[in-house]
Amino acid sequence: MWPTRLAKLVAVAAGALGLLLIQQQSQAQETPPLPQQQWSFDGIFGTYDKAAMQRGFQVYKQICSACHAVKHLYFRDLAALGYTEDQVKAIAATDQCTDGPNDQGQMYQRPCRPSDPIPGPFPNDKAAAVANGGVAPPDQSLIVKARDGGPDYVYALLNGFTPAPKGFQVVSGKYYNEYFPAHNISMPPPLSDGAVAFADGTKATVPQMAHDVVTFLAWASEPNLDARHRIGVRVFLFLIVGVGIFYAAKRKIWAAVH
Amino acid sequence: MADVHRGSGSRIIRWIDHRLPFMAMMQHELYDYPTPRNLSYWWNFGSLAGIMLVIMIVTGVFLAMQYTPSASLAFDSVERIMRDVNYGWLNRYAHANGASMFFAILYIHMFRGLYYGSYKAPRELLWMLGVLILVLAIATAFMGYVLPWGQMSYWAATVITSLFSAIPLIGQGIVTFLWGGFTVGDPTLHRFYALHYLLPFIILAVVLLHLIALHRFGSNNPLGIDMKGPQDSIPFHPYYTIKDLFGLCVFLLIYAFFVFYAPNFLGSPDNYIPANPMQTPNHIVPEWYLLPYYAILRSITFSILGIPAKLLGVIFAFGSLFVLLIVPWLDTSSVRSSQFRPIYKWLFWVLVIDVLALGWVGANPPQGIVVTVGQIATLYFYVHFLILLPVLGKIERPRPLPSSIAAAVLGDAAGVAAPAAPMGRS
């Protein structure tokens, strides 16, 4: 009687262990866990690092913007990166925006103003798709909030263009990326060492550029984080005082009936 | 009860109150209202739910002033609120996380009712109105989740409305009717918006009925025995107003943590991708507060007596709410509080674990062990309510009840001798 029961128990335990191992192995074939990065905007007192955002904007402007739009951003928003009003105007003026119709009924191009949305590289999604092997590059203005893992994921992806492991068949026209789901990504490796020259003398390594551009994109997807954190601390202090006062009052009022 | 003001109230107020006894009613229902003296902090969640409902309506009205319910503009209008409307981000995060807080409160409130037998006679209708509030809240939250028109919004709307296609013969017609077209689209979004604005006010009306039913016999209490006289009760004000305020402040700390420091923790990243009818997300997962129903829905993977699995899943998922509705008649024990029910006390916690397990199942893709756990947990959910509750009432030997609330709280010296008797079922 006992030996068979014991055998059953062992079998069940082994089965469960097997299931667990299978599950873990299938996970290993997917994407590795994201390395945790240090971000200036982490934690309850976190704020965006303005210097990193300006470098990140430069990376976006000189590299990413060839394919990716940031359609929810306006030039005026760039003031949050620490640029002065005149600098924002100058940045805007380097782009051409469509305006109109004018008195002749024609749409026309003019230099952008701070009140304009930042124009994307393609007139529409179809044009974006046909120019990029059939897949439209996703808009970047919410990308950090729209991915599991947020900034850590985007950072890992930008650094994740490793050689494909032996036996892995990369689909023609695609690239191997360690962190991209199913590993076949349409985007060629966008960053290379020294691809941009930072004005502040920071060395433009791939991890440095990735870190900076992710800081910029995190701001793009959550521009009110600084204010949220600042107000949050005050709300917390206010409520903690409230908890103390109400608790003391409750103790005093209830003293008579306890 | 008119003209009972304690010398407060100006002549104008007394003049009005003589004709429209609103102040007198407030005095009676919020001030003097006799409340058991032994309520624990688990009794804070009723008033918390009421306050949270008001916060949801207020933040919702302000969001509605900036939101555009059209398929081509909804997503961008929400981003506009987040970026360009003054404190729009605060308002939206308060509303989105407020929904989660409201459900957390409702569930704690209901589990408290299950633990202390608050649904038993004479409070059956009070309980049923509460379940009705839950059902309305689920409908409201579901439609609200569709409004930002992100990927999860769109696909949740598609999956949930498609459930009605499981109804034989007329199912597909009903789905087309609900959608206002042949897919989830612009007409669907418009009507969901209209209903999402309407339903909270219906909830408010049901809350009023819930309060009327509550004040008929007063609150249940941790001992589950009736108030037998003035020594068992204290006036609502100041004792419970201050206790509720303290509890509210603690709750707001938790709420504020989510709003200010983890505003997207409870949401899905996919909902920051605009709705795309051509691309299904990998895993379509509802918000956490709907996961247990979702788990039940997906756990029925087989047909019984020719009824297809999909229809059975829908029946069992909705059935879980119906079972709650009839709990007052499923529980045959005459003792309310679990403190005096040695066996039910354990079954209650097993049920809590069971529901948490269903939540875990709902959050994971239905493969391997997840399906098995889901089926066992679904079966146990129904066994608990349909078999264990009715049978347990007949065979369990409850511990002796205290003679009165005052006797139990203040010791026998203060207790006025009253015969111990099982409660309720007159």
HADDOCK unambig.tbl for C-alpha pairs under 7 A between the chains (distance, minus, plus):
assign (segid A and resid 44 and name CA) (segid B and resid 261 and name CA) 6.39 0.50 0.50
assign (segid A and resid 142 and name CA) (segid B and resid 272 and name CA) 6.59 0.50 0.50
assign (segid A and resid 145 and name CA) (segid B and resid 269 and name CA) 5.94 0.50 0.50
assign (segid A and resid 145 and name CA) (segid B and resid 272 and name CA) 6.53 0.50 0.50
assign (segid A and resid 146 and name CA) (segid B and resid 269 and name CA) 4.35 0.50 0.50
assign (segid A and resid 146 and name CA) (segid B and resid 270 and name CA) 5.53 0.50 0.50
assign (segid A and resid 146 and name CA) (segid B and resid 271 and name CA) 6.99 0.50 0.50
assign (segid A and resid 146 and name CA) (segid B and resid 272 and name CA) 4.84 0.50 0.50
assign (segid A and resid 146 and name CA) (segid B and resid 273 and name CA) 6.04 0.50 0.50
assign (segid A and resid 147 and name CA) (segid B and resid 269 and name CA) 5.43 0.50 0.50
assign (segid A and resid 147 and name CA) (segid B and resid 270 and name CA) 6.96 0.50 0.50
assign (segid A and resid 148 and name CA) (segid B and resid 269 and name CA) 6.11 0.50 0.50
assign (segid A and resid 223 and name CA) (segid B and resid 83 and name CA) 6.93 0.50 0.50
assign (segid A and resid 228 and name CA) (segid B and resid 260 and name CA) 5.69 0.50 0.50
assign (segid A and resid 229 and name CA) (segid B and resid 260 and name CA) 6.23 0.50 0.50
assign (segid A and resid 229 and name CA) (segid B and resid 261 and name CA) 6.95 0.50 0.50
assign (segid A and resid 232 and name CA) (segid B and resid 260 and name CA) 5.27 0.50 0.50
assign (segid A and resid 236 and name CA) (segid B and resid 253 and name CA) 6.60 0.50 0.50
assign (segid A and resid 239 and name CA) (segid B and resid 249 and name CA) 6.25 0.50 0.50
assign (segid A and resid 239 and name CA) (segid B and resid 253 and name CA) 6.39 0.50 0.50
assign (segid A and resid 242 and name CA) (segid B and resid 249 and name CA) 6.47 0.50 0.50
assign (segid A and resid 243 and name CA) (segid B and resid 246 and name CA) 5.95 0.50 0.50
assign (segid A and resid 243 and name CA) (segid B and resid 249 and name CA) 5.51 0.50 0.50
assign (segid A and resid 243 and name CA) (segid B and resid 250 and name CA) 6.26 0.50 0.50
assign (segid A and resid 246 and name CA) (segid B and resid 242 and name CA) 6.84 0.50 0.50
assign (segid A and resid 246 and name CA) (segid B and resid 245 and name CA) 6.77 0.50 0.50
assign (segid A and resid 246 and name CA) (segid B and resid 246 and name CA) 5.00 0.50 0.50
assign (segid A and resid 247 and name CA) (segid B and resid 246 and name CA) 5.86 0.50 0.50
assign (segid A and resid 250 and name CA) (segid B and resid 242 and name CA) 5.66 0.50 0.50
assign (segid A and resid 250 and name CA) (segid B and resid 243 and name CA) 6.03 0.50 0.50
assign (segid A and resid 253 and name CA) (segid B and resid 239 and name CA) 6.73 0.50 0.50
assign (segid A and resid 254 and name CA) (segid B and resid 239 and name CA) 6.56 0.50 0.50
